[in-house]
Amino acid sequence: MAEQYDLVVIGSGPGGYVGAIRAAQLGMRVVIVERDRLGGVCLNWGCIPTKALLRNAEIVSLLRRGEEYGFTFDNLRVDFSVAVKRSEQAARKLSKGVEYLMKKNKVTVVPGEGKLAGKGQVRVTKNGQVTDLQTERILLATGTRPREMPEVPVDGKRVITSTEALSLPQVPRTLLIIGAGAVGVEFADIYEAYGSEIVLIEMLPRLLPVEDAEISSFLEKVFAKRGVKIRTGTKVEGVAVKGEQVRLHVSREGKTEEITGDVALVGIGRVPNVESLGLEELAVAVDRAGFVKVDGRFKTSAPGIYAIGDVIGGALLAHKAMAEAIVAVEGMAGVTDATVDPLKIPNCTYCSPQVASVGLTEEQAKEKGRQVKVGRFSFQASGKAVALGDTEGFVKVVADAEYGEVLGIHIVGPEATELIAEATMARTLEATLEDVHHSIHAHPTLSETVAEACLAALGRPIHM
């Protein structure tokens, strides 16, 4: 007879394991199904290992500026394999941490491939062994995998995805990166620091197309100054692998050319992991791209089945998945009627300089018919940034012109991904420019730049 549970979670990434923990806290009997490592893509092959590699890249770049800080040496040697090993250790440590959290919260872990097998039924298969689970509710949190291009087939060696890019055996002399979203610019940052010549190819007109245009433009200038070759408005038509070289055939404004490198990284987005879920068994609806359709409480079209995280589309972010998981599970338990507002979810890109944003861009606000005030504050005028020797970038605040409500905050510069937390809080609390300004910021800190940008929007900047 199948084991009986209150909730079966399929997938143990940030959304899945957070949902499982919250459900257990609410008194549910919970089981989580995972076909690979606890923590999913984020902990094992995404967020954590890439941030570890980016930290290595940051230190390498800083050491090359040693003279600014009063130390010199002529024998700097960098070993990318050590950086890879450190990133893998970080991933393993955090995956073990999730294992501990499952035990602490009395969440049963069933390894294997989970599939919907009927109303309230999940069948788990592992090495030919089958485990049947009976449950009142099911939470789908199976995430995504790198999107591939038919024109550029991946071979895992010369043409790779972000997964292989985490552990290349050696740093390529020339790395061609297709896609200049967060994945593309982060790997550009990593490999440029380790000596690769980078070519960034983006079909849309600018880097980080989802970010505010001013932010994207600034980052493009910084990357270009570092020697990154940027090809925006460029479409990849095909690839040819000749021995140890990759040749990309691209087109721009009706003209075609060939770009040659050692390795090509395809970073054009991700596709949902839904093929083996058995969605058709219970008529769980998906959209044209295959993402599971849900309502505002993360209910699917099938009773008792919920879905959260990357598998439902939208912004593919770990923190979004975590927030959705909590809302979904608390909704199941009847303890909240909260929803997740996309305009209160921060976007973060961890390249150098970092990029982070929340809320509406200036363009979006104007498209919605809002009259806006815009304030900017440069890190060059920040005492803390000057002390750190890290002054590239600025903070941009977009606010409602009549009431002063903060509509969006956009940052490119040092620790932007940390500073955005204040901006997200401001959006959550529907704060005004005056509210942020009158929240006293410690001096000297980078966070002062957010308050100063708000003052600039009010027309009374102090330090600029």
C-alpha positions in Angstrom: 0.0 0.0 0.0 1.3 3.5 -0.9 2.6 5.7 1.8 0.2 8.5 2.7 1.3 12.2 2.9 -0.2 15.6 3.2 2.1 17.0 0.6 4.5 15.6 -2.0 7.0 18.0 -3.4 8.7 17.0 -6.7 12.0 18.8 -7.0 14.4 20.0 -4.2 15.7 23.2 -5.6 15.2 26.5 -3.6 11.5 26.5 -4.3 11.0 22.8 -3.5 13.0 22.5 -0.3 11.6 25.8 1.1 8.1 24.7 0.4 8.7 21.4 2.1 10.1 23.0 5.2 7.3 25.5 5.5 4.7 22.8 5.0 6.4 20.7 7.8 6.4 23.8 10.1 2.6 24.0 9.5 2.2 20.4 10.6 1.9 18.6 7.3 3.5 15.2 6.7 5.8 16.0 3.8 7.9 14.0 1.4 10.3 15.6 -1.2 11.2 13.7 -4.4 14.6 14.5 -6.0 16.2 12.7 -9.0 19.7 14.1 -8.4 21.3 16.2 -5.7 19.3 18.1 -2.9 19.3 21.8 -3.6 18.6 21.4 -7.3 20.3 23.4 -10.1 20.7 26.6 -7.9 22.9 25.0 -5.3 24.7 22.5 -7.4 25.0 23.8 -11.0 23.8 27.4 -10.9 23.7 30.2 -8.3 26.2 28.9 -5.8 29.1 27.6 -7.9 28.9 30.6 -10.3 29.0 33.0 -7.4 32.0 31.2 -6.0 33.7 31.5 -9.4 32.8 35.2 -9.6 34.4 35.7 -6.2 37.6 34.2 -7.5 37.4 36.4 -10.6 36.9 39.4 -8.4 40.0 38.6 -6.3 42.1 37.9 -9.4 41.1 41.3 -10.9 41.8 43.1 -7.6 45.3 41.5 -7.3 46.1 42.9 -10.8 45.4 46.4 -9.4 47.8 45.8 -6.6 49.8 49.0 -7.2 46.8 51.1 -6.3 46.8 49.6 -2.8 50.6 49.6 -2.3 51.7 46.1 -3.1 53.5 44.8 -6.1 54.7 41.4 -7.3 55.9 39.9 -10.5 54.9 36.3 -10.1 51.1 36.2 -9.9 49.9 32.8 -11.0 46.2 31.9 -11.2 44.9 28.3 -11.4 41.3 28.0 -12.7 41.1 24.4 -11.6 41.4 25.5 -8.0 38.6 28.0 -8.5 36.5 25.2 -9.9 37.3 23.0 -7.0 36.4 25.7 -4.5 33.0 26.3 -6.3 32.3 22.5 -6.1 33.1 22.4 -2.4 30.7 25.3 -1.8 27.9 23.5 -3.7 28.5 20.2 -1.8 28.5 22.0 1.5 25.2 23.7 0.9 23.6 20.6 -0.6 24.6 18.8 2.6 23.0 21.7 4.5 19.7 21.0 2.7 20.0 17.4 3.7 20.3 18.5 7.3 17.3 20.8 7.0 15.2 17.9 5.7 16.1 15.8 8.7 15.6 18.7 11.1 12.1 19.4 9.8 11.2 15.7 9.5 10.7 15.9 5.8 11.1 12.5 4.1 13.4 12.4 1.1 12.7 9.9 -1.7 15.4 9.8 -4.4 14.2 9.1 -7.9 12.2 10.4 -10.8 8.7 11.6 -9.7 5.7 11.3 -12.0 2.0 12.0 -11.6 0.3 8.7 -11.6 -3.3 9.6 -10.9 -5.3 11.8 -8.5 -3.3 12.2 -5.4 -0.7 9.8 -6.6 3.0 10.1 -7.3 5.2 7.3 -8.6 8.9 7.5 -8.0 11.3 5.4 -10.1 15.0 4.9 -9.2 17.2 2.2 -10.7 14.2 0.2 -11.7 12.7 0.3 -8.2 9.2 1.9 -7.9 7.8 3.7 -4.9 4.2 4.9 -4.8 3.2 7.9 -2.7 -0.4 8.8 -1.8 -1.0 12.5 -1.0 -3.6 15.2 -0.6 -1.6 17.7 -2.5 1.3 17.9 -4.9 3.8 20.7 -5.4 5.7 20.8 -8.7 9.1 22.4 -8.4 11.1 20.7 -11.1 12.8 23.8 -12.4 14.5 24.2 -15.8 17.5 23.3 -17.8 19.6 25.3 -20.4 17.8 26.1 -23.6 19.6 24.8 -26.7 19.6 26.2 -30.2 18.8 23.9 -33.2 21.3 26.0 -35.2 24.1 25.5 -32.6 24.0 21.9 -31.3 25.8 21.4 -28.0 28.5 18.8 -27.8 29.7 19.5 -24.3 33.2 20.3 -25.3 33.5 23.0 -28.0 29.8 24.1 -27.8 28.7 24.1 -24.2 25.9 25.3 -21.8 26.3 27.0 -18.4 26.6 23.6 -16.8 29.8 22.7 -18.7 31.1 26.2 -18.3 31.3 25.7 -14.5 34.2 23.2 -14.9 36.1 23.6 -18.1 39.4 21.7 -18.0 41.2 24.8 -19.1 40.5 28.5 -19.8 39.8 29.0 -23.5 41.8 31.6 -25.3 38.7 32.9 -27.0 35.2 32.3 -25.6 32.2 33.1 -27.7 29.1 33.7 -25.5 25.7 33.6 -27.2 23.2 35.6 -25.1 24.0 38.6 -23.0 21.5 38.1 -20.2 22.6 37.4 -16.6 24.2 34.0 -17.5 26.2 35.4 -20.4 27.6 38.5 -18.7 28.5 36.5 -15.5 30.5 34.0 -17.4 32.0 36.8 -19.5 33.2 38.3 -16.2 34.6 35.0 -14.9 36.6 34.0 -18.0 37.8 37.5 -18.8 39.4 37.7 -15.4 41.2 34.5 -16.1 42.5 35.7 -19.4 40.0 34.7 -22.1 39.2 36.9 -25.0 35.5 37.3 -24.8 33.0 37.9 -27.6 29.4 38.6 -26.3 26.7 38.0 -28.9 23.2 39.3 -28.2 20.3 39.2 -30.6 18.6 42.2 -28.9 19.9 45.7 -29.0 21.7 45.7 -25.6 23.3 43.7 -22.8 20.9 42.7 -20.0 17.8 43.5 -22.0 15.5 43.3 -19.0 17.3 46.0 -17.1 16.9 49.8 -17.4 18.5 51.1 -20.6 20.9 53.4 -18.8 22.1 50.6 -16.6 22.7 48.3 -19.6 24.5 51.0 -21.5 26.8 51.7 -18.6 27.7 48.0 -18.2 28.4 47.7 -21.9 30.9 50.6 -21.7 32.6 49.0 -18.7 32.9 45.6 -20.4 34.1 47.2 -23.7 36.8 49.1 -21.7 38.0 45.8 -20.3 38.4 44.4 -23.9 35.2 42.4 -24.2 34.0 42.4 -27.7 30.2 43.1 -27.8 28.0 42.2 -30.8 24.5 43.3 -30.0 21.6 43.1 -32.6 23.4 40.0 -33.9 21.7 36.7 -34.7 23.6 33.4 -34.7 22.6 31.4 -37.8 24.8 28.3 -37.4 28.0 26.8 -36.1 30.9 24.7 -37.5 33.4 22.9 -35.3 36.7 22.4 -37.1 39.2 20.6 -34.9 39.9 22.9 -31.9 38.0 25.8 -33.3 34.4 26.9 -33.2 33.1 29.1 -36.0 29.8 30.9 -35.5 27.9 32.2 -38.5 26.2 35.4 -37.5 24.1 38.1 -39.2 23.5 41.7 -38.4 21.5 44.2 -40.4 21.5 41.9 -43.4 25.2 41.3 -43.4 26.8 38.0 -42.5 30.2 37.1 -41.0 32.0 34.4 -39.2 33.3 34.6 -35.6 36.0 32.2 -34.5 36.8 31.0 -31.0 37.9 28.0 -29.0 34.6 27.4 -27.2 31.1 28.7 -27.7 28.8 29.0 -24.7 25.0 29.0 -25.4 23.3 31.1 -22.7 20.0 32.0 -24.3 17.6 31.1 -21.5 16.1 27.9 -20.1 13.3 25.5 -20.7 11.0 23.8 -18.1 11.5 20.2 -16.9 8.1 18.9 -17.6 8.5 16.1 -20.1 8.6 13.2 -17.7 6.2 14.6 -15.1 3.0 13.0 -16.5 1.2 16.3 -16.7 -1.2 14.9 -19.3 -2.3 12.2 -16.8 -4.2 14.8 -14.8 -4.6 17.4 -17.6 -2.3 19.9 -16.0 -2.2 22.8 -18.4 1.0 24.3 -19.8 1.6 27.4 -22.0 3.1 27.4 -25.5 6.6 27.3 -24.2 5.8 24.3 -21.9 5.7 26.2 -18.6 3.0 25.1 -16.2 0.1 27.5 -15.9 -1.0 28.6 -12.4 -3.3 31.1 -10.8 -2.3 33.8 -8.3 -2.1 31.2 -5.5 0.0 28.8 -7.7 -2.8 26.3 -8.3 -2.7 24.5 -11.6 -5.6 23.4 -13.7 -5.8 20.1 -11.8 -7.3 20.0 -8.3 -4.7 19.5 -5.5 -1.7 20.2 -7.7 0.4 23.4 -7.3 3.5 24.6 -9.1 6.1 27.2 -8.3 9.5 28.4 -9.4 11.2 28.1 -12.8 8.8 25.5 -14.0 6.0 28.1 -14.1 8.1 30.7 -16.0 8.4 34.4 -15.4 11.6 35.5 -13.9 13.8 32.4 -13.4 15.1 33.4 -9.9 15.8 31.3 -6.8 14.4 33.9 -4.5 11.2 34.1 -6.6 10.8 30.4 -6.3 11.3 30.6 -2.5 8.7 33.3 -2.1 6.2 31.4 -4.3 6.7 28.2 -2.3 5.9 29.9 1.0 2.8 31.6 -0.5 1.6 28.4 -2.1 2.1 26.3 1.0 0.6 28.8 3.4 -2.4 29.1 1.0 -2.8 25.3 1.1 -2.9 25.5 4.9 -5.3 28.5 4.9 -3.0 30.7 6.9 -2.6 33.5 4.3 -4.1 35.0 1.2 -0.9 36.6 0.1 0.3 36.7 -3.5 3.7 37.4 -5.1 4.0 40.7 -6.9 6.5 40.5 -9.8 7.3 44.2 -9.4 8.6 43.5 -5.9 11.0 40.7 -6.9 14.6 42.0 -7.3 16.8 41.1 -10.3 20.4 40.5 -9.6 23.4 40.0 -11.9 26.7 39.3 -10.1 29.2 40.4 -12.7 31.6 43.2 -11.9 30.2 45.8 -11.6 27.2 44.2 -10.2 23.7 45.0 -11.5 20.5 44.8 -9.5 17.0 46.3 -9.8 13.5 46.1 -8.5 10.2 47.6 -9.8 9.6 49.6 -13.0 12.3 50.9 -15.3 11.9 54.5 -16.5 10.7 53.2 -19.9 8.1 50.9 -18.3 6.8 53.6 -16.0 6.3 56.0 -18.9 4.7 53.3 -21.0 2.1 52.9 -18.1 1.3 56.5 -18.4 3.1 57.5 -15.2 4.6 61.0 -14.8 8.0 60.3 -13.2 10.8 61.9 -11.3 14.3 60.4 -11.8 17.2 60.7 -9.5 20.8 59.4 -10.0 23.8 59.2 -7.7 27.2 58.2 -8.8 29.4 55.9 -6.7 32.2 58.3 -7.6 30.7 60.6 -5.0 30.3 57.9 -2.4 32.9 58.2 0.4 32.8 54.4 1.1 33.1 53.6 -2.6 36.1 55.9 -2.9 37.7 54.3 0.2 37.2 50.9 -1.3 38.6 52.0 -4.7 35.5 50.7 -6.4 33.6 53.7 -7.9 32.2 52.5 -11.2 28.5 52.8 -11.4 25.5 54.7 -10.1 22.1 54.3 -8.5 19.0 55.4 -10.4 15.6 55.9 -8.7 12.3 56.2 -10.6 9.5 57.7 -8.7 5.9 58.9 -9.2 6.1 62.7 -9.9 2.9 63.6 -8.0 3.1 61.4 -4.9 6.8 60.5 -4.7 6.1 56.8 -4.5 9.3 54.8 -5.4 8.4 52.9 -8.6 11.8 51.3 -9.3 15.4 51.4 -8.2 18.2 50.4 -10.5 21.8 49.9 -9.5 25.1 49.2 -11.3 28.1 49.2 -9.1 29.8 47.7 -6.0 27.6 45.4 -3.9 24.5 46.3 -6.0 23.0 42.9 -5.2 23.2 43.6 -1.5 22.0 47.2 -1.7 18.9 46.1 -3.6 17.4 44.7 -0.4 16.6 48.2 0.8 15.0 49.1 -2.5 12.9 46.0 -2.3 11.8 46.9 1.2 10.9 50.4 -0.1 8.8 48.9 -2.9 7.1 46.4 -0.4 6.2 49.2 2.0 5.1 51.6 -0.8 7.7 54.0 0.4 8.1 57.5 -1.0 11.3 59.4 -1.8 11.0 61.2 1.5 10.6 58.0 3.4 13.9 56.6 2.0 15.7 59.9 2.5 14.5 60.2 6.1 15.6 56.7 7.0 19.0 57.6 8.4 21.8 55.7 6.6 25.1 55.1 8.4 28.1 56.9 7.1 30.3 56.0 5.3 28.4 53.1 3.6 27.5 52.2 0.1 23.8 52.3 1.1 23.9 56.1 1.3 23.9 56.1 -2.5 20.3 54.9 -2.4 19.2 57.8 -0.1 21.2 60.3 -2.2 19.6 59.2 -5.4 16.2 59.8 -3.8 17.3 63.3 -2.8 18.4 63.9 -6.4 14.9 62.9 -7.6 13.5 65.4 -5.1 15.7 68.1 -6.7 17.9 68.7 -3.6 21.0 66.5 -3.8 23.6 67.1 -1.1 26.8 65.3 -2.3 26.5 65.9 -6.0 
